[in-house]
Amino acid sequence: MAAAPLALPQPDWLQTTLSVTGPAAERAAFREIAAGAGVGPWAVDYDRLEEDWFYLLMAPPPPHRAISVQGARILARRLREAAWARHEEALGRVGASRACPFDLHRLLPVPADILHLGEDHPKALAWLWEHWGTTWPLRRVERLPDETAFRVRFWSADWTPWPALAGLSARWPRLCLEIRPAY
């Protein structure tokens, strides 16, 4: 049986530098394919989010609660609307934006049936852990200057994305993917 995914609500972020070397044409092709929006088109249950926020706002018992029931409903609705707008904006970038130089979803796409479950579903977390080695998207991905290699630095949740890198190495056998995690 596979190990349970490491999916902490507040992960430790690990900085990693990836250097891709090999034939220039293949490096350029890899760089072209690797660039994406940096977000996945996950399905989001906005009704559940709104309800969760409402109950979190109502959690402290009176007199410690600083918001009325009506105020909690209004704020939960506004948070839902803001989350929806932000997510829709991100969805609009998927397939169009190339702002993220090393996008795991572009290189190793999450299947549609997994995306439909939502990013916090146990099956989704298991898929991410098995295929990417992290249950959060990479953060702060930046391309580093280098004439002889494609180099990027990124932050990953809790662990270096070893399974993703192993899969990419198998798909690109003429390239050498060297990682340097900063533990």
C-alpha positions in Angstrom: 0.0 0.0 0.0 1.3 3.5 -0.9 2.1 5.9 1.8 -0.5 8.5 2.6 0.1 11.8 1.0 1.8 14.5 3.0 -1.0 17.2 2.8 -0.5 19.6 5.7 -2.9 22.6 6.1 0.1 24.8 6.6 3.1 23.2 4.9 6.8 23.8 5.2 8.0 25.4 2.0 11.3 24.1 0.5 13.3 26.1 -2.0 14.7 24.1 -4.9 16.8 24.9 -7.9 16.3 22.8 -11.0 18.9 22.8 -13.8 18.1 21.2 -17.1 21.1 20.5 -19.4 21.5 18.6 -22.6 21.1 19.3 -26.3 20.1 22.9 -27.0 17.1 22.0 -29.2 15.7 19.6 -26.6 16.3 22.1 -23.8 14.4 24.7 -25.8 11.5 22.3 -26.4 11.4 21.4 -22.7 11.4 25.1 -21.7 8.6 25.8 -24.2 6.4 23.0 -22.9 7.2 23.7 -19.2 5.9 27.3 -19.3 2.3 27.7 -18.2 -0.1 29.6 -15.9 1.2 27.9 -12.7 -2.4 27.0 -11.6 -4.6 24.1 -12.2 -8.2 24.3 -13.3 -9.7 22.7 -10.2 -13.4 22.5 -9.6 -14.4 24.6 -6.5 -17.5 24.1 -4.4 -18.3 27.7 -3.6 -21.4 26.7 -1.6 -19.2 24.7 0.8 -16.6 27.4 1.0 -19.3 30.0 2.0 -20.7 27.7 4.6 -17.3 26.8 6.0 -16.5 30.5 6.3 -19.8 31.3 8.0 -19.2 28.6 10.6 -15.6 29.7 11.2 -16.9 33.3 11.8 -19.6 32.0 14.2 -17.2 29.6 16.0 -16.2 31.8 18.9 -19.0 31.8 21.5 -20.5 35.1 22.7 -19.2 37.4 24.1 -15.9 36.6 22.3 -17.6 36.6 18.9 -16.9 39.9 17.2 -19.6 39.5 14.4 -23.3 39.1 14.3 -25.0 36.2 12.5 -26.1 38.6 9.8 -22.6 40.0 9.5 -21.1 36.5 9.3 -23.5 35.6 6.5 -22.6 38.8 4.6 -18.9 38.4 5.1 -19.0 34.7 4.1 -20.9 35.7 0.9 -18.3 38.4 0.1 -15.5 36.0 0.7 -17.2 33.5 -1.7 -17.6 36.1 -4.4 -14.0 37.2 -4.0 -12.8 33.5 -4.2 -15.0 33.0 -7.3 -13.6 36.1 -9.0 -10.0 35.1 -8.2 -10.5 31.5 -9.4 -12.2 32.6 -12.6 -9.3 34.9 -13.3 -6.9 32.1 -12.7 -8.9 29.7 -14.9 -8.7 32.3 -17.7 -4.9 32.1 -17.6 -4.8 28.2 -17.9 -3.7 27.3 -21.5 -3.1 31.0 -22.3 -0.5 32.3 -19.8 3.1 31.3 -19.9 4.0 33.4 -16.9 5.2 30.4 -14.8 8.4 29.0 -16.4 8.0 25.6 -14.7 4.4 24.6 -14.4 3.8 21.0 -13.1 0.2 21.0 -14.4 1.4 21.8 -17.9 4.2 19.2 -17.8 2.3 16.4 -15.9 -1.4 17.4 -16.2 -3.9 16.4 -13.5 -6.6 14.3 -15.2 -10.0 15.9 -15.7 -11.7 13.4 -13.4 -9.3 14.3 -10.6 -9.7 18.0 -11.3 -13.4 17.7 -11.0 -13.1 16.3 -7.4 -11.4 19.5 -6.2 -7.9 20.1 -4.9 -8.7 19.0 -1.3 -10.4 15.7 -2.2 -8.5 12.6 -0.8 -8.2 11.1 -4.3 -6.9 14.3 -5.7 -4.3 14.6 -2.9 -3.3 11.0 -3.5 -2.9 11.6 -7.2 -0.8 14.8 -6.6 1.4 13.0 -4.1 2.0 10.0 -6.4 2.7 12.0 -9.6 4.1 15.3 -8.4 5.4 14.5 -4.9 3.7 17.5 -3.4 0.0 18.3 -2.8 0.3 22.1 -3.5 1.2 23.8 -6.7 4.8 25.2 -6.8 5.2 28.7 -5.6 7.4 31.6 -6.5 8.7 29.9 -9.7 11.4 32.0 -11.4 13.7 31.4 -14.3 17.4 32.0 -13.5 19.8 33.4 -16.0 22.1 30.7 -17.5 23.3 30.3 -21.1 24.1 26.6 -20.8 21.1 25.3 -19.0 17.4 26.0 -18.3 17.4 26.9 -14.6 14.5 27.6 -12.4 14.1 28.2 -8.7 10.8 27.4 -6.9 9.2 26.6 -3.6 7.4 23.3 -3.0 5.3 22.2 -0.1 6.9 19.9 2.3 9.1 18.0 -0.1 11.0 18.3 -3.4 8.7 17.1 -6.2 10.8 13.9 -6.8 8.1 11.9 -8.6 7.4 14.7 -11.1 11.1 15.0 -11.8 11.5 11.3 -12.2 8.6 11.2 -14.7 10.1 14.1 -16.6 13.5 12.5 -16.7 11.9 9.4 -18.2 10.0 11.4 -20.9 13.1 13.5 -21.7 16.0 10.9 -21.6 18.5 13.1 -23.4 18.2 15.9 -20.8 19.7 15.9 -17.4 17.5 17.3 -14.6 19.6 18.2 -11.6 18.0 19.5 -8.5 19.4 21.3 -5.5 17.0 21.5 -2.6 17.9 24.0 0.2 17.1 22.0 3.3 
